[in-house]
């Protein structure tokens, strides 16, 4: 009989511990979800964690989809928070859905690649820095069935213009002779880590773009110290992508 009481006591203790742990995370509901722009970092065989643009780290412990992670791949991720900080992560999460964002490097524009880079009109809807990436929400003209267009962020070595202590870039578009006037919306992220300088903790980036009506310039500040990252908001607007016919 005494043994039975011991077993019952152990079971009750386990139940109390279980409900206590559930209560710790009672502020989270499986019916809630968050959609964020983030970066994927692979961890071993098909495993990965997610880094939000404010530096917070998410560990997927359950997923509704199969996903093959790529290193430094930008994504739009729909997730549900399951618990608070554990094992070096800010949240354990369930992945509801995840979509890859075109992720590219800033490249050099020179005489050899000028033709393939192109200089066709393109319109920037929004541009901002988040998580070591320059994010560009843009409109481009495209006709169904045409060859996918090319978009690039370049350092123009053929230009004599220069911003003092800054970085001059150009957002370039190759429409491959498209005659279409129908606009579609796209989104691309460019890795800014190679633009970091060791003597300062931020750089001013000037982006030139050839719009249909005129040439426009956009200026953003790339801050890469940890204090700036911690204060960065994760409330960037989620782009509405109407075509992925670009690379």
Secondary structure, DSSP 8 states (H G I E B T S, - for coil): -HHHHHHHHHHHHHHHHHHHHHHHTTT--TT--EEEEEEEEE-SSS-EEEEETTS-EEEEEEESS-----TTEEEEEEEEEEES-BTTBSEEEEEEEEEE-EEEE-EEE-TTTHHHH-----EEEEEEEETTEEEEEEEEE--TTS--BEEEEEEETT-----TTEEEEEEEEE-TT-----EEEEEEEEE-GGG--SS-SEEEEEEEEE-SSSEEEEEEEEE-SHHHHHT--S-----------B-
